[in-house]
Amino acid sequence: MLIRRFRLSDLPRVLRIERMSFGPDAYSASTFLAHVFRDRRGLFLAEDERGEVLGYAMARLGLGWIGVRRGGITSIAVHPAQRRKGIGRALMERALAHLREHHVEEADLEVNVANGAAQSLYESFGFRRSRLLPDYYGARRDGIRMVLDLRAPLVNERGPETRADV
Ligand SMILES: CC(C)(COP(=O)(O)OP(=O)(O)OC[C@H]1O[C@@H](n2cnc3c(N)ncnc32)[C@H](O)[C@@H]1OP(=O)(O)O)[C@@H](O)C(=O)NCCC(=O)NCCS
C-alpha cells in the first residue's frame, strides 16, 4: 500500500468511496473540490499496487486561540471492502504527520455519536472527547468534538507495511 497526495484525476474514485461511506451525507463533488482547493496538500490517499484508491483522509489547517496553532481532520473514509486492514490507521498517521509538519499543536475533529468505528480509531491515537455537538449532523443526530494534543508523541503509530511518497 502507498500513501500519497491527491491528484485531480483521483476525484471520481474518491467520490465513489465517499458515497459508499456516507450515503446521503456524502460531500458533493463541488463541496469536495472546495476543500481540495482550500488545502490540496492536506488530502492523502491510500492506493494498492494496481493503483486502486482504497481510502482517503483530509486534514485542515486553521487558526486557533492566540498562541495555539490548530488544525484537524475534516474527513476520512476507507472503501467498505477494504476496512479493518489498517488503512484508516495509516491514513490518520499521515494526516496527523501533516498537521505536525505545519506546527499544529492541537488537532480536532467531529464525529457522529453513533459512529463507534471512527471513535475507536480516533481514541487509539489519543483523541479525547471534548464536547457534545447537539444536532450537528441533523435533527437528533448529535456529534462529538474530539481533540488531540500533538505536542505529545502519538500513542498509536503502527499499521500495515506502507510506503509514503509524501
Ligand atoms: C472509520 C474508518 C475510516 C476506519 O478505517 P479502517 O481502515 O477500517 O480502520 P483500521 O483497519 O485502520 O482500524 C484502526 C482501528 O480503528 C478501530 N476500528 C476500525 N473499525 C472498527 C469497527 N468496525 N469497530 C470498532 N473499532 C474499529 C479499531 O481501534 C482499529 O484498530 P484494531 O484493528 O487494531 O482493532 C472506516 O470504518 C470508514 O471508512 N468508515 C466510514 C466513513 C467514516 O465513518 N468516517 C469517519 C467520519 S468521522
Ligand as a Chemical Component Dictionary entry (heavy atoms), coordinates in Angstrom:
data_LIG
# 
_chem_comp.id                   LIG 
_chem_comp.type                 NON-POLYMER 
_chem_comp.pdbx_formal_charge   0 
_chem_comp.three_letter_code    LIG 
# 
loop_
_chem_comp_atom.comp_id 
_chem_comp_atom.atom_id 
_chem_comp_atom.alt_atom_id 
_chem_comp_atom.type_symbol 
_chem_comp_atom.charge 
_chem_comp_atom.model_Cartn_x 
_chem_comp_atom.model_Cartn_y 
_chem_comp_atom.model_Cartn_z 
_chem_comp_atom.pdbx_ordinal 
LIG C1  C1  C 0 -13.580 4.731  10.319 1  
LIG C2  C2  C 0 -12.831 4.075  9.145  2  
LIG C3  C3  C 0 -12.145 5.165  8.317  3  
LIG C4  C4  C 0 -11.768 3.112  9.708  4  
LIG O1  O1  O 0 -10.997 2.613  8.625  5  
LIG P1  P1  P 0 -10.311 1.159  8.654  6  
LIG O2  O2  O 0 -9.329  1.093  7.542  7  
LIG O3  O3  O 0 -11.335 0.113  8.718  8  
LIG O4  O4  O 0 -9.554  1.231  10.067 9  
LIG P2  P2  P 0 -8.306  0.348  10.530 10 
LIG O5  O5  O 0 -8.399  -1.016 9.954  11 
LIG O6  O6  O 0 -7.062  1.110  10.284 12 
LIG O7  O7  O 0 -8.602  0.255  12.098 13 
LIG C5  C5  C 0 -7.874  1.004  13.017 14 
LIG C6  C6  C 0 -8.589  0.978  14.359 15 
LIG O8  O8  O 0 -9.855  1.653  14.255 16 
LIG C7  C7  C 0 -10.803 0.997  15.100 17 
LIG N1  N1  N 0 -11.867 0.426  14.276 18 
LIG C8  C8  C 0 -11.936 0.425  12.921 19 
LIG N2  N2  N 0 -13.091 -0.139 12.520 20 
LIG C9  C9  C 0 -13.757 -0.520 13.630 21 
LIG C10 C10 C 0 -15.003 -1.129 13.869 22 
LIG N3  N3  N 0 -15.811 -1.501 12.857 23 
LIG N4  N4  N 0 -15.383 -1.331 15.142 24 
LIG C11 C11 C 0 -14.599 -0.965 16.183 25 
LIG N5  N5  N 0 -13.386 -0.366 16.019 26 
LIG C12 C12 C 0 -12.978 -0.138 14.758 27 
LIG C13 C13 C 0 -10.035 -0.077 15.833 28 
LIG O9  O9  O 0 -9.498  0.523  17.005 29 
LIG C14 C14 C 0 -8.939  -0.402 14.842 30 
LIG O10 O10 O 0 -7.820  -0.988 15.433 31 
LIG P3  P3  P 0 -7.719  -2.599 15.505 32 
LIG O11 O11 O 0 -7.994  -3.096 14.121 33 
LIG O12 O12 O 0 -6.316  -2.815 15.960 34 
LIG O13 O13 O 0 -8.783  -3.028 16.466 35 
LIG C15 C15 C 0 -13.811 3.219  8.276  36 
LIG O14 O14 O 0 -14.591 2.393  9.123  37 
LIG C16 C16 C 0 -14.741 4.044  7.398  38 
LIG O15 O15 O 0 -14.388 4.441  6.289  39 
LIG N6  N6  N 0 -15.967 4.306  7.894  40 
LIG C17 C17 C 0 -16.953 5.067  7.102  41 
LIG C18 C18 C 0 -16.587 6.505  6.993  42 
LIG C19 C19 C 0 -16.493 7.156  8.369  43 
LIG O16 O16 O 0 -17.303 6.898  9.252  44 
LIG N7  N7  N 0 -15.513 8.048  8.535  45 
LIG C20 C20 C 0 -15.310 8.776  9.765  46 
LIG C21 C21 C 0 -16.131 10.026 9.748  47 
LIG S1  S1  S 0 -15.924 10.972 11.257 48 
# 
loop_
_chem_comp_bond.comp_id 
_chem_comp_bond.atom_id_1 
_chem_comp_bond.atom_id_2 
_chem_comp_bond.value_order 
_chem_comp_bond.pdbx_ordinal 
LIG C1  C2  SING 1  
LIG C2  C3  SING 2  
LIG C2  C4  SING 3  
LIG C2  C15 SING 4  
LIG C4  O1  SING 5  
LIG O1  P1  SING 6  
LIG P1  O2  DOUB 7  
LIG P1  O3  SING 8  
LIG P1  O4  SING 9  
LIG O4  P2  SING 10 
LIG P2  O5  DOUB 11 
LIG P2  O6  SING 12 
LIG P2  O7  SING 13 
LIG O7  C5  SING 14 
LIG C5  C6  SING 15 
LIG C6  O8  SING 16 
LIG C6  C14 SING 17 
LIG O8  C7  SING 18 
LIG C7  N1  SING 19 
LIG C7  C13 SING 20 
LIG N1  C8  SING 21 
LIG N1  C12 SING 22 
LIG C8  N2  DOUB 23 
LIG N2  C9  SING 24 
LIG C9  C10 SING 25 
LIG C9  C12 DOUB 26 
LIG C10 N3  SING 27 
LIG C10 N4  DOUB 28 
LIG N4  C11 SING 29 
LIG C11 N5  DOUB 30 
LIG N5  C12 SING 31 
LIG C13 O9  SING 32 
LIG C13 C14 SING 33 
LIG C14 O10 SING 34 
LIG O10 P3  SING 35 
LIG P3  O11 DOUB 36 
LIG P3  O12 SING 37 
LIG P3  O13 SING 38 
LIG C15 O14 SING 39 
LIG C15 C16 SING 40 
LIG C16 O15 DOUB 41 
LIG C16 N6  SING 42 
LIG N6  C17 SING 43 
LIG C17 C18 SING 44 
LIG C18 C19 SING 45 
LIG C19 O16 DOUB 46 
LIG C19 N7  SING 47 
LIG N7  C20 SING 48 
LIG C20 C21 SING 49 
LIG C21 S1  SING 50 
# 
